[in-house]
């Protein structure tokens, strides 16, 4: 089981604190994503969604949808009948809905408030499920993966995009210095919540990436599990089939 890392030191479940954190930084979230990744986060999302092109899923669930970047990229790349996004942060969802309306995609993309570890959907509902930068925020990683497995149709595909830990010298050292020192400082100046960006570093360090994560996918029941590192291992795409 992954080590539990919370955004804040006070009492309360990780789930409650993650919701509090994202509600607090919601209006800065998209800007900081572009700034702190030099825009490469968009490339990562495009590559993750491209993993579904051959399957051409019609009903897609985007877990931890946030401000709907993945849902919007999915609509752009694929031709689904419907995309449903779910998240526990109401303020992130509000921003996502505004972006969807601006693009005239309200009938295609629906956002709902909900718990990723207790999905409000019937068994075997979705052709595909996506999660971008969300699984490391689960309070119970295996339970969240099991819930996604439950609502995924047989032979349906899971695509997870998540930060990972580079191993190549000296990139590993530079990456750790940036994430541990520079990123929280930028977060403090812009979002006024340095703990949120310190949590990003700590949660990435605690997350069971690479082969450990594909092993957990296998334990839950997924098959044909793969890990594809991106940008020297800063990020990875994980795929699995029900």
N, C-alpha and C positions, 0 to 999 in steps of 0.2 A: 504493500500500500504506500502511496506517495506521502511524504512528510507534509503535515498540514502547516501552511504558512498563511497568516491573516494580514490584511492591510493595516489594521490598527491594533494597539495593545490592549484596549479596554475589553471588557467582557462582551460576549455576544458570539453567535455562530459565524463561521466564515461566510456563509451564504448572506447573512444580514449585513456583514461588513462590506462584502463585495458590492452588494446593492447600494449601500450608502456611498461607497467610493465612486462608483460609476455615475450615480445621480449627481454627485458633487463636481465631477470633472466633465460631465456630458458636453457642455457647450464648448469646451476646449479640445475635445477628444479627436475630432477629425483633423484639426489644424496641427495638433501635436504629432499625430501619426505621420502626416506628411513631412513635418519638420524633422522629427527625430530619426526617421528612416530615410531621409533624403528622397522621399517619394517611391522608394522601392517596394513598399508594402503593397502598392497597386499591382506591381508585377507579380508578387507572390500570390495575390488573390486570383489574378488571371490564370496563373499556372495551376492553381488548385482546382478551379472550376473546369479547366480544360480536361481534367481527369474524368469528367462525366460525359464528354462529347460523344464517345463511342456508344454509351448506353442510352443517350437521349431520353432521360427520365422526364415524365410528364407532371408528377406531383412531387415537389421537393420541400423538405423541411430544413430551415437554416436555424440551428441551435445557437444560443448566445448571439443573436443577430445584431445587437447593439444599434448602431446608426444605419444599418441595412446596406453597408457597402457590398457584402457578399451577395445578398439577395439581388441588388441592382446589377452586379457583374454577372450573376447567373442569368438574369433576364436578358442581358445584352448578348451573352455567348450562346445560350441554348434557346430552345423554343418550347418551354414547358407550358402546361395548361394553368398551373398555379404554383406559387411559392408562398410558403407560410414561414414567417420568422417568429421566434419566441425568445424572450429575454426577461430578466427579473428587474431591470432598471427602467422605470417609467419615463425618466427624462431622456434616456438614450433612445427609447422607442418614439418619443415625441419628435425628436430630430429626424429619425429615420422616416417617420410618416410624412414629414414635411418634404423630405428629399424625394420620396416616392410620388407624392402629389405633384411636385414641380415637374416631374418627368411624365406625368399622365399615366402612371402605372398602377393606380389604385385597384383596378379590377384584377390585375395579375398578381400583385404582392399584398399579402395581408400580414400585419404585425400584431402579435398577441403578447400580453404580459403572462409569464408563467415560469415554472420551475423546471430547469433542464433535467433534474433528477426525479421528476414526477410528472412526466409529459401527459397533457390532457388529450390524448389521442388513442384510438383503438389499435389493437395489435395489427401488424401487417398492413399499414396504411400507406407508407411513402415508398416511392421508387428509389429515392436517394436522399441522403442526409449530409449536410455540410456543417462544419464547425470551424470558425477561424478565431484563433487566439482566445478560446473559451474554455477548453477542457482543463487547463491548469487552474482555473478558478472554481472548478467543481469542489464542493465540500467532500463528496464521496465519489472519487473518479470511477471506480468500477460500477457503482450504481448508475451513474450517468451514462456510461457506455452500455450497460444492460438495458436501460430505458430506450436508448436509441435503437438497439438491436431489436427490442420488442416491437417498436412501431415501424420498423423497416420491413418491406416485403421480402419474401424469400428471393435470393439472388440480387437483392437491392444492394447499393453501394454506399459506403460511408467514406467521406473525405474529410480529414482533419488537417488543418493548417495550424502549426504551433511553433513558438520559439524553441530553439534547442541550444546546445552548448558547443561552440566551435572547439576543435581539438588541435588545430594546426598552429604551431609556433611561427611568428609572434602574434598572429591574429587573435588567438585565444586570450592573450594577456591584454591586448589593446581593447578587445571587446569587453572584457571584464572590467577594465578601468572605466570605460565609457558608461557602461550600464550601472556600475556601482557609484560613480562619482559625478559624472557630467550630467547624465539624464535626470537624476533627482534635483539637481540644481536648476536645470531648465524648467522642470515641472514646478518648482517652487516659485519661480519668477512669473510663469505664465498662468498655471492653474491654481496657484497658492495652496497646493496640497502635495508637498514633497513626499509624504508617506505613500501616496498612490504610486509614485514612480520608483520609490525604494522597494515597494511591494513587487513591482514588475520584475526587478532584478532578483529578489529573493524567491519569488514563485517560479521563475525560470530555473534557478539553481536547484530547487527542490523537485522539479518535475522529472518523472522517469522517462527521459527521451530516448530516441533511437530504438535499439533492440529491446530495451525494457518495455517501451510502450507497445511495440508490436506483440510482445509476449503477453501483455495484459489484454490486448485485443483478442488474441488466440484463446486466452483463459475464459473470456466472456462468451466466446462462440464464433467470432468472425473468422473467416478463412481467407487464404490468398493475401495475407497481410504484407504490406510493403512500406518502406520508409525511403523517401527521396529527399536528401539534404539540398538546401538552396543557399546560395551566397556564402560559400565556405562554412556552412553549418550553422549560420545564425538562425535559420528557420528550417522546418522540415514539413513535407507533405506526407501524411500517412493515409493509406487506403486499406479498406477491408470489405469483404463481401459476406452477406448473411447466407 
